[in-house]
Amino acid sequence: MTDAFTVAGEFAPAENLSNSFEESTAVLATAAELEAPEVPEVPNGFVQLGLAPELVQACKDLGYTQPTVVQSKAIPLAMGS
């Protein structure tokens, strides 16, 4: 009886499989970068509402670049615009 792990020939060493995986991943990453459509930059909605630069920066620091529908309607009313 022979052990399947000691038979040479058809089995590739583990290091070859990881190299193949890394190469495939690199090819897929490159392909995804090439296929990504260019997204136009949308102006910051808080700037368009006329908020002070300090408030716009605070919103941006929190990850908000666009006001909600309620904010879009309420902020101009609160500012007397």
Stockholm file with secondary structure:
# STOCKHOLM 1.0

chainA/1-81         MTDAFTVAGEFAPAENLSNSFEESTAVLATAAELEAPEVPEVPNGFVQLGLAPELVQACKDLGYTQPTVVQSKAIPLAMGS
#=GR chainA/1-81 SS CCCTTTCCSSCCCHHHHHHHHHHHHHHHHHHHHHHCCCCCCCCCHHHHTTCCHHHHHHHHHTTCCSCCHHHHHHHHHHHTC
#=GC SS_cons        CCCTTTCCSSCCCHHHHHHHHHHHHHHHHHHHHHHCCCCCCCCCHHHHTTCCHHHHHHHHHTTCCSCCHHHHHHHHHHHTC
//
